[in-house]
């Protein structure tokens, strides 16, 4: 019996050496797996069902059987396996189990406890050799200079919008301009120009898929693109100028619901800065003259636990105190960077240990001085925007974060909507938490602080109002017009709140402690971007058009 046991162990050892996969524990993203020498198999990850069963080698392929898994996952699966430099890559041959396939297909595993080295990020700045003199900024009156306006507050009091409009019929629409390509970037406004970006695919049928769903798939559109910045006359809707910032095949993939131009540009009235993620940060003056560009390298953003899923970038630049500030949180390396707005030269760069994120940073002008706040999965952080020094951090957020921090009446509000946390934090400028909630945070839309109340719209159309100071619930209301859900953020003006669903319906709600719907106005087109409010008009970027909504101008 002793000789048999030794022989059996010897055979297992030989089998382990010949196996196309390592038999020691391995890891990938948020998962660990074991193809044990005795033929047992285990795959697990936080928040995912565990798969346990058996495996066997068949040439360069492996067969996995997990008999006690959910229906469809109890059938045998086959994967090709290849190992190089202690890294093992699995590619699906056949697997009827979506969850298991999502984890294993195109996954590259490393020995458990071993970290992959972070490749150096080469940032390259290119400046105009002889830049034109900077134009003088027009009056700031009525400006909406970046995502959600001034410091992302989303408020445009004094706009005096009409009560009703119709995008298809043209009722109370001053103009409607076609914008080619795909973009979820919001419009921004300064003076007599509204600026929008777009990514124009060489694939005519390129599209995105709206709706309430949880698929993590990337778009199949990896064809050649043109990344374009448009300047549009606010009075006529005519395109004043357009500039192709970059052209070529994408260096990253995008989520099927996203676009290659989902970051909103920013302006200080002299320079317009547009971020296209892996395709660079580009700066032009307001007359369309090139100033500088920054190639920050490839940005790999996607599922924090399944790194093969790429979703693309969306964090927008902001301009504060002559600095362009950009938040870059990726699978490999994360950082904040501040650049001189006139030249693109780096003023400071602060590294961060973070998961991919999609929110835009925001500066709050507090009584103690300016504080730059970022929303991300590991921590919500406060920084000194002058130096990039971290001041404080708060844990307990979601693993996927998209909403932008906002500041008003002495409090930052930072939220995120991925279960199970779905938090809302009300944070004082020193980083202490005034109040917080779980299970109420929005997934995509940034909340709105208006007239002492905090308004939160969830993707599924549940609309909440809270007392800003205490966090007490004022009301909770499910909107009637939900359709494909809500991705755009709410904006407010003149005692009214505007909520845009993905189907193009803009719901008007009275501000205040009692829910009161005032109307619904249709744009007649898919709507993912947040509207801009300026000088008697609402600028609405839909899938195909840029609209100027406003009462007719008397001649």
C-alpha positions as CSV (number, residue, x, y, z in Angstrom):
1,X,0.0,0.0,0.0
2,X,2.9,2.3,0.7
3,X,4.3,1.7,-2.7
4,X,0.9,2.4,-4.3
5,X,0.5,5.7,-2.5
6,X,4.0,6.8,-3.5
7,X,3.2,5.8,-7.1
8,X,-0.1,7.6,-7.0
9,X,1.5,10.8,-5.7
10,X,4.2,10.5,-8.4
11,X,1.5,10.2,-11.1
12,X,-0.3,13.3,-9.7
13,X,3.0,15.2,-9.7
14,X,3.7,14.3,-13.3
15,X,0.1,15.3,-14.3
16,X,0.6,18.6,-12.6
17,X,3.8,19.2,-14.5
18,X,2.0,18.4,-17.8
19,X,-1.2,20.4,-17.0
20,X,-1.8,23.4,-19.3
21,X,-2.7,25.5,-16.2
22,X,-0.9,26.0,-12.9
23,X,-2.1,23.7,-10.1
24,X,-1.2,26.2,-7.4
25,X,-3.7,29.0,-6.5
26,X,-3.9,31.8,-9.0
27,X,-5.6,35.2,-9.2
28,X,-7.1,37.5,-11.7
29,X,-8.7,40.9,-10.9
30,X,-11.0,40.2,-7.9
31,X,-11.0,36.4,-8.3
32,X,-9.0,33.5,-7.1
33,X,-9.0,30.0,-8.7
34,X,-7.4,26.6,-8.1
35,X,-6.9,23.8,-10.6
36,X,-5.8,21.3,-8.0
37,X,-3.6,18.3,-8.9
38,X,-6.4,15.9,-7.7
39,X,-8.7,17.3,-10.4
40,X,-10.8,19.5,-8.2
41,X,-11.6,23.0,-9.3
42,X,-12.7,26.2,-7.4
43,X,-13.4,29.8,-8.6
44,X,-14.5,32.5,-6.3
45,X,-14.8,36.3,-6.1
46,X,-16.5,38.8,-3.8
47,X,-20.1,39.4,-4.8
48,X,-20.1,36.5,-7.3
49,X,-21.4,32.9,-7.0
50,X,-18.6,30.4,-6.2
51,X,-18.0,27.7,-8.8
52,X,-16.8,24.3,-7.5
53,X,-16.3,21.1,-9.3
54,X,-13.7,19.3,-11.4
55,X,-11.3,19.9,-14.2
56,X,-9.3,17.8,-16.6
57,X,-6.7,18.5,-19.3
58,X,-7.3,17.6,-23.0
59,X,-4.2,18.7,-25.0
60,X,-4.0,22.5,-24.8
61,X,-7.6,22.8,-23.6
62,X,-9.2,22.2,-20.2
63,X,-12.7,21.0,-19.4
64,X,-14.4,22.4,-16.3
65,X,-17.5,20.9,-14.7
66,X,-19.4,22.6,-11.9
67,X,-22.4,20.4,-11.2
68,X,-23.9,22.4,-8.4
69,X,-23.8,25.7,-10.1
70,X,-26.9,27.6,-11.3
71,X,-28.9,26.3,-14.3
72,X,-26.8,26.6,-17.5
73,X,-23.6,26.7,-15.4
74,X,-23.8,23.0,-14.6
75,X,-22.9,22.0,-18.1
76,X,-19.2,21.2,-19.1
77,X,-17.2,24.2,-20.3
78,X,-14.0,24.1,-22.4
79,X,-11.2,26.7,-22.5
80,X,-7.9,27.0,-24.3
81,X,-5.0,27.6,-22.0
82,X,-1.6,29.1,-22.6
83,X,1.1,30.0,-20.1
84,X,4.0,32.4,-20.5
85,X,6.2,34.0,-17.9
86,X,4.2,32.5,-15.1
87,X,1.0,34.1,-16.5
88,X,-1.8,31.9,-17.8
89,X,-4.4,33.1,-20.3
90,X,-7.8,31.3,-20.8
91,X,-9.9,31.7,-23.9
92,X,-13.3,30.3,-24.2
93,X,-14.0,27.4,-26.6
94,X,-17.5,26.6,-25.3
95,X,-19.3,27.8,-22.2
96,X,-23.1,28.1,-21.7
97,X,-22.7,29.9,-18.4
98,X,-22.6,33.7,-18.8
99,X,-21.2,34.4,-15.3
100,X,-18.4,31.9,-15.6
101,X,-17.6,33.0,-19.2
102,X,-17.5,36.6,-18.1
103,X,-14.8,35.8,-15.6
104,X,-12.7,33.3,-17.5
105,X,-12.8,34.3,-21.2
106,X,-9.7,36.3,-22.2
107,X,-8.5,36.3,-18.5
108,X,-4.8,36.3,-17.6
109,X,-4.0,34.8,-14.3
110,X,-0.9,35.2,-12.1
111,X,0.4,33.3,-9.1
112,X,-1.7,34.1,-6.0
113,X,-0.2,37.0,-4.0
114,X,2.0,38.2,-6.9
115,X,1.3,41.7,-8.2
116,X,1.9,42.7,-11.8
117,X,4.4,45.5,-12.3
118,X,2.9,48.9,-13.1
119,X,4.2,50.0,-16.5
120,X,5.5,53.6,-16.5
121,X,3.1,56.2,-17.9
122,X,4.8,58.4,-20.5
123,X,3.0,61.8,-20.6
124,X,3.9,63.8,-23.7
125,X,3.0,67.5,-24.1
126,X,2.9,69.2,-27.6
127,X,2.4,72.9,-27.8
128,X,1.8,75.3,-30.6
129,X,5.3,76.6,-31.8
130,X,4.0,80.2,-32.1
131,X,0.6,80.4,-30.3
132,X,-1.6,83.3,-31.3
133,X,-2.2,85.9,-28.6
134,X,-4.9,84.7,-26.2
135,X,-8.3,86.5,-26.9
136,X,-9.8,88.4,-24.0
137,X,-12.6,86.5,-22.3
138,X,-16.1,87.7,-22.9
139,X,-18.3,88.5,-19.9
140,X,-18.8,85.6,-17.6
141,X,-22.5,86.5,-17.4
142,X,-24.7,83.5,-18.3
143,X,-21.7,81.2,-18.6
144,X,-21.9,77.4,-18.1
145,X,-18.2,76.7,-18.2
146,X,-17.9,72.9,-17.5
147,X,-19.9,69.9,-16.6
148,X,-23.1,71.0,-14.7
149,X,-22.0,74.7,-14.9
150,X,-20.1,76.6,-12.3
151,X,-18.4,74.1,-10.0
152,X,-20.9,71.5,-11.1
153,X,-23.7,73.1,-9.1
154,X,-26.3,72.7,-11.9
155,X,-28.1,75.9,-11.2
156,X,-29.0,78.6,-13.8
157,X,-31.4,81.0,-12.0
158,X,-32.6,83.8,-14.2
159,X,-32.8,81.7,-17.3
160,X,-36.6,82.2,-17.6
161,X,-37.3,79.2,-19.7
162,X,-40.7,78.6,-21.3
163,X,-43.0,76.2,-19.6
164,X,-43.4,74.0,-22.6
165,X,-41.4,73.0,-25.7
166,X,-41.3,70.3,-28.3
167,X,-38.1,69.2,-30.0
168,X,-39.8,67.5,-33.0
169,X,-42.4,70.2,-33.7
170,X,-40.0,73.1,-33.0
171,X,-42.3,74.7,-30.4
172,X,-40.1,77.1,-28.3
173,X,-37.0,75.8,-30.0
174,X,-34.9,78.6,-31.3
175,X,-32.6,76.3,-33.4
176,X,-31.7,72.7,-33.9
177,X,-28.3,71.8,-35.3
178,X,-27.2,68.3,-36.3
179,X,-24.0,67.1,-34.7
180,X,-22.4,64.0,-36.3
181,X,-21.0,61.1,-34.4
182,X,-21.6,59.8,-30.9
183,X,-21.1,61.6,-27.6
184,X,-22.5,61.8,-24.1
185,X,-20.5,64.9,-23.4
186,X,-22.6,67.8,-22.2
187,X,-22.6,71.2,-23.8
188,X,-20.8,74.1,-22.2
189,X,-21.4,77.9,-22.8
190,X,-19.4,81.1,-22.6
191,X,-20.4,84.3,-24.3
192,X,-21.9,83.7,-27.7
193,X,-20.5,80.2,-28.1
194,X,-21.7,76.8,-27.0
195,X,-19.1,74.0,-27.2
196,X,-19.7,70.3,-27.8
197,X,-17.5,67.3,-28.6
198,X,-18.1,64.2,-30.6
199,X,-16.4,61.0,-31.8
200,X,-17.3,60.3,-35.4
201,X,-16.8,56.6,-36.3
202,X,-15.9,55.4,-39.8
203,X,-18.5,52.7,-39.1
204,X,-21.8,54.2,-40.3
205,X,-23.9,52.0,-38.1
206,X,-22.0,52.8,-34.9
207,X,-24.3,53.2,-31.9
208,X,-24.8,52.9,-28.2
209,X,-27.5,51.0,-26.3
210,X,-29.6,52.9,-23.8
211,X,-31.7,51.3,-21.1
212,X,-31.8,49.9,-17.6
213,X,-29.5,46.8,-17.8
214,X,-26.4,45.5,-16.2
215,X,-24.4,44.1,-19.1
216,X,-20.7,44.9,-18.9
217,X,-20.0,44.3,-22.6
218,X,-17.8,46.5,-24.6
219,X,-18.9,47.9,-28.0
220,X,-17.7,46.1,-31.1
221,X,-16.9,49.5,-32.7
222,X,-13.1,49.7,-32.8
223,X,-13.0,51.3,-36.2
224,X,-11.2,54.5,-37.1
225,X,-12.6,57.6,-35.3
226,X,-12.4,61.4,-35.6
227,X,-12.5,63.2,-32.2
228,X,-13.9,66.7,-32.9
229,X,-14.6,69.9,-30.9
230,X,-17.4,72.1,-32.2
231,X,-18.0,75.8,-31.4
232,X,-21.6,76.7,-32.2
233,X,-23.1,80.2,-32.3
234,X,-25.6,80.5,-29.5
235,X,-27.9,82.9,-31.4
236,X,-28.2,81.1,-34.7
237,X,-27.0,77.5,-34.2
238,X,-24.5,77.8,-37.0
239,X,-21.2,76.0,-36.5
240,X,-18.6,78.7,-36.0
241,X,-15.7,76.4,-36.2
242,X,-14.8,72.7,-35.8
243,X,-11.4,71.1,-35.0
244,X,-10.4,67.5,-35.4
245,X,-8.3,66.9,-32.3
246,X,-7.3,63.3,-33.0
247,X,-7.9,60.8,-35.8
248,X,-7.2,57.0,-35.8
249,X,-8.3,53.7,-34.3
250,X,-9.3,53.8,-30.7
251,X,-6.6,52.9,-28.1
252,X,-9.3,51.8,-25.7
253,X,-12.7,50.1,-25.8
254,X,-16.0,51.7,-24.7
255,X,-19.0,50.3,-22.9
256,X,-22.0,49.5,-25.2
257,X,-23.9,52.3,-23.4
258,X,-21.1,54.8,-23.6
259,X,-19.2,56.7,-26.4
260,X,-15.7,57.6,-27.2
261,X,-16.6,61.2,-26.3
262,X,-18.3,61.1,-22.9
263,X,-16.2,63.7,-21.1
264,X,-17.6,67.3,-21.1
265,X,-15.1,70.0,-22.2
266,X,-14.3,73.1,-20.0
267,X,-13.5,76.7,-20.7
268,X,-12.4,79.9,-18.9
269,X,-13.7,82.1,-21.7
270,X,-10.2,82.2,-23.4
271,X,-9.3,78.5,-23.8
272,X,-11.4,75.4,-24.3
273,X,-10.1,72.1,-23.1
274,X,-11.5,68.7,-24.2
275,X,-10.5,65.3,-22.9
276,X,-10.8,62.3,-25.1
277,X,-9.3,59.8,-22.6
278,X,-6.7,57.7,-24.2
279,X,-6.8,60.0,-27.2
280,X,-5.5,63.0,-25.4
281,X,-6.3,66.3,-23.6
282,X,-6.6,69.0,-26.2
283,X,-6.7,72.8,-25.8
284,X,-7.8,75.5,-28.2
285,X,-8.5,79.2,-27.8
286,X,-12.1,80.3,-28.2
287,X,-11.3,81.3,-31.8
288,X,-10.3,77.7,-32.6
289,X,-6.5,78.2,-32.6
290,X,-4.5,75.2,-31.3
291,X,-2.7,75.8,-28.0
292,X,-1.5,72.5,-26.7
293,X,-2.3,68.8,-26.3
294,X,-1.3,66.2,-23.8
295,X,-1.0,62.5,-24.6
296,X,-1.4,60.7,-21.3
297,X,-1.1,57.3,-22.7
298,X,-3.7,54.5,-22.9
299,X,-6.3,54.5,-20.1
300,X,-7.7,51.1,-19.2
301,X,-11.0,51.6,-17.3
302,X,-13.6,49.0,-16.7
303,X,-14.9,46.5,-14.2
304,X,-12.7,46.6,-11.1
305,X,-13.0,42.8,-10.6
306,X,-13.0,41.6,-14.3
307,X,-10.2,43.6,-15.9
308,X,-10.9,42.2,-19.4
309,X,-14.1,44.4,-19.5
310,X,-13.2,47.8,-20.8
311,X,-15.7,50.6,-20.4
312,X,-13.8,53.7,-21.6
313,X,-13.3,57.1,-19.9
314,X,-15.8,59.8,-18.9
315,X,-14.2,62.0,-16.2
316,X,-14.2,65.6,-17.4
317,X,-11.6,68.3,-16.9
318,X,-12.2,71.3,-14.8
319,X,-10.6,74.7,-14.9
320,X,-9.9,76.5,-11.6
321,X,-7.5,79.4,-10.9
322,X,-5.7,79.0,-14.2
323,X,-5.3,75.3,-13.7
324,X,-6.7,72.4,-15.7
325,X,-7.4,69.6,-13.2
326,X,-8.0,66.0,-14.5
327,X,-8.8,62.9,-12.5
328,X,-7.4,59.7,-14.1
329,X,-8.3,56.4,-12.2
330,X,-7.4,53.3,-14.2
331,X,-6.9,49.5,-13.7
332,X,-3.1,49.9,-13.3
333,X,-2.3,53.4,-12.1
334,X,-4.4,56.3,-10.9
335,X,-3.5,60.0,-10.4
336,X,-4.7,63.6,-10.3
337,X,-2.9,66.1,-12.5
338,X,-3.0,69.9,-12.6
339,X,-1.7,71.8,-15.7
340,X,-1.2,75.4,-16.6
341,X,-4.3,76.3,-18.7
342,X,-2.3,78.4,-21.1
343,X,0.5,76.0,-21.9
344,X,-0.5,72.5,-20.6
345,X,2.7,72.3,-18.4
346,X,2.4,70.1,-15.3
347,X,2.1,72.1,-12.1
348,X,1.5,69.0,-9.9
349,X,0.7,65.3,-10.2
350,X,-0.5,63.2,-7.3
351,X,-0.6,59.5,-7.4
352,X,-3.6,57.6,-6.0
353,X,-4.2,54.0,-5.1
354,X,-7.6,53.7,-6.7
355,X,-9.9,51.5,-8.8
356,X,-11.3,52.9,-12.1
357,X,-13.7,55.8,-11.7
358,X,-15.7,58.0,-13.9
359,X,-16.6,61.1,-11.8
360,X,-15.4,64.6,-12.4
361,X,-13.4,66.3,-9.6
362,X,-14.9,69.5,-8.1
363,X,-13.5,72.5,-6.1
364,X,-15.6,73.8,-3.3
365,X,-14.9,77.4,-2.2
366,X,-15.2,76.8,1.6
367,X,-14.8,79.3,4.5
368,X,-11.4,77.6,5.2
369,X,-10.3,77.9,1.6
370,X,-10.6,75.9,-1.6
371,X,-10.9,72.1,-1.3
372,X,-10.7,69.8,-4.3
373,X,-12.8,66.6,-3.8
374,X,-12.7,63.4,-5.8
375,X,-15.2,60.5,-5.9
376,X,-13.7,57.0,-6.2
377,X,-14.1,53.5,-4.9
378,X,-11.4,53.1,-2.3
379,X,-11.8,56.6,-0.9
380,X,-13.5,59.9,-1.3
381,X,-10.6,62.3,-1.0
382,X,-10.1,66.0,-0.3
383,X,-7.0,67.8,-1.7
384,X,-5.4,71.2,-1.7
385,X,-6.0,72.3,-5.3
386,X,-3.0,74.6,-5.3
387,X,-0.4,71.8,-4.4
388,X,-2.2,68.5,-4.9
389,X,-1.6,67.5,-1.3
390,X,-4.2,65.0,0.1
391,X,-6.0,66.5,3.1
392,X,-8.4,63.8,4.1
393,X,-10.1,60.6,2.9
394,X,-13.3,58.7,3.6
395,X,-14.0,55.0,2.9
396,X,-17.2,53.1,2.4
397,X,-18.1,54.0,-1.1
398,X,-19.3,51.8,-4.0
399,X,-16.9,49.8,-6.1
400,X,-18.1,51.7,-9.2
401,X,-18.3,55.5,-8.9
402,X,-19.6,58.0,-11.5
403,X,-21.4,61.0,-9.9
404,X,-19.5,64.2,-9.4
405,X,-19.0,65.8,-5.9
406,X,-21.0,69.0,-5.3
407,X,-20.6,71.7,-2.7
408,X,-23.0,74.2,-1.3
409,X,-24.0,75.7,2.1
410,X,-20.9,74.3,3.8
411,X,-21.3,70.7,2.7
412,X,-19.9,68.5,0.0
413,X,-22.3,65.8,-1.2
414,X,-20.6,62.7,-2.7
415,X,-22.6,59.7,-3.9
416,X,-22.5,56.5,-5.9
417,X,-25.1,53.9,-6.9
418,X,-23.6,50.5,-7.2
419,X,-25.1,47.9,-4.8
420,X,-24.8,47.0,-2.0
421,X,-23.4,50.3,-0.6
422,X,-25.1,52.9,-2.8
423,X,-24.0,55.7,-0.4
424,X,-24.7,59.4,0.0
425,X,-22.2,61.3,2.1
426,X,-22.6,64.8,3.3
427,X,-19.1,65.9,4.2
428,X,-17.8,69.0,5.9
429,X,-14.7,70.8,4.4
430,X,-12.4,69.3,7.0
431,X,-13.4,65.7,5.9
432,X,-15.8,64.9,8.8
433,X,-19.1,63.4,7.8
434,X,-22.2,65.4,8.7
435,X,-24.5,62.6,7.7
436,X,-24.7,59.6,5.4
437,X,-27.1,57.1,3.9
438,X,-26.8,53.7,2.3
439,X,-29.0,52.3,-0.4
440,X,-30.0,55.7,-1.8
441,X,-27.1,56.8,-4.0
442,X,-27.5,57.4,-7.8
443,X,-25.5,55.2,-10.2
444,X,-25.0,57.8,-13.0
445,X,-26.7,61.2,-12.3
446,X,-25.0,63.7,-10.1
447,X,-27.3,65.0,-7.3
448,X,-28.5,68.6,-7.1
449,X,-28.5,71.0,-4.2
450,X,-31.1,73.7,-4.6
451,X,-32.8,76.0,-2.1
452,X,-31.7,74.0,0.9
453,X,-32.7,70.6,-0.4
454,X,-30.7,67.8,-1.9
455,X,-32.4,66.1,-4.9
456,X,-31.3,62.6,-6.1
457,X,-32.6,60.9,-9.2
458,X,-31.8,57.2,-9.6
459,X,-31.4,55.5,-13.0
460,X,-34.7,53.8,-12.5
461,X,-36.6,57.0,-12.0
462,X,-37.0,57.1,-8.2
463,X,-36.7,60.8,-7.2
464,X,-35.7,61.7,-3.7
465,X,-35.6,65.0,-1.8
466,X,-33.6,65.4,1.5
467,X,-33.0,68.2,3.9
468,X,-29.4,69.2,3.1
469,X,-28.4,70.0,6.7
470,X,-29.8,66.9,8.4
471,X,-30.3,64.3,5.7
472,X,-33.9,63.8,6.7
473,X,-36.1,62.5,3.9
474,X,-38.5,65.1,2.6
475,X,-40.2,62.9,0.0
476,X,-39.6,59.9,-2.3
477,X,-41.4,59.7,-5.6
478,X,-41.2,57.3,-8.6
479,X,-41.5,59.4,-11.8
480,X,-44.1,58.3,-14.4
481,X,-41.8,58.8,-17.4
482,X,-39.0,56.4,-16.8
483,X,-38.6,54.6,-20.1
484,X,-35.0,53.6,-20.6
485,X,-34.0,55.3,-17.4
486,X,-32.0,58.4,-16.4
487,X,-28.3,59.0,-17.1
488,X,-28.3,62.8,-17.4
489,X,-28.0,64.8,-14.2
490,X,-30.7,67.2,-12.9
491,X,-30.4,71.0,-13.3
492,X,-32.5,73.8,-11.8
493,X,-33.5,77.3,-12.6
494,X,-36.1,79.7,-11.3
495,X,-37.7,77.4,-8.8
496,X,-37.9,74.4,-11.3
497,X,-35.9,71.2,-11.6
498,X,-35.3,69.6,-15.0
499,X,-34.9,65.8,-15.2
500,X,-34.0,64.3,-18.5
501,X,-34.6,60.6,-19.3
502,X,-32.8,58.6,-21.9
503,X,-35.8,58.7,-24.2
504,X,-35.6,62.4,-24.6
505,X,-38.4,63.5,-22.1
506,X,-37.5,66.4,-19.9
507,X,-39.7,66.3,-16.8
508,X,-40.2,69.6,-15.0
509,X,-40.7,69.4,-11.2
510,X,-41.4,72.3,-8.8
511,X,-38.6,72.8,-6.3
512,X,-39.8,72.6,-2.7
513,X,-40.7,70.2,0.1
514,X,-43.7,68.8,-1.8
515,X,-43.4,66.8,-5.0
516,X,-45.3,68.5,-7.8
517,X,-44.7,67.7,-11.5
518,X,-45.3,70.7,-13.7
519,X,-44.9,69.1,-17.2
520,X,-43.1,66.8,-19.6
521,X,-41.4,68.1,-22.7
522,X,-40.1,65.8,-25.4
523,X,-36.9,66.4,-27.4
524,X,-37.8,63.6,-29.9
525,X,-34.4,61.9,-29.7
526,X,-32.3,59.9,-27.2
527,X,-30.9,62.0,-24.5
528,X,-27.9,61.0,-22.3
529,X,-26.1,64.4,-21.8
530,X,-26.9,66.9,-19.1
531,X,-28.4,70.2,-20.4
532,X,-26.7,73.6,-20.0
533,X,-28.6,76.7,-18.9
534,X,-27.6,80.1,-20.1
535,X,-29.1,83.5,-20.8
536,X,-32.7,82.5,-21.5
537,X,-31.9,79.2,-23.2
538,X,-31.4,75.6,-22.3
539,X,-28.9,73.8,-24.6
540,X,-29.8,70.2,-25.0
541,X,-27.4,67.7,-26.6
542,X,-29.3,64.6,-27.8
543,X,-27.9,61.6,-29.8
544,X,-28.2,63.5,-33.1
545,X,-28.7,67.2,-32.4
546,X,-27.9,70.2,-30.4
547,X,-31.0,72.2,-29.4
548,X,-31.5,75.7,-28.1
549,X,-34.7,75.7,-26.1
550,X,-36.1,79.2,-25.4
551,X,-39.0,81.5,-25.9
552,X,-39.1,83.2,-29.3
553,X,-37.1,86.4,-29.5
554,X,-39.2,89.4,-30.3
555,X,-38.0,91.2,-33.4
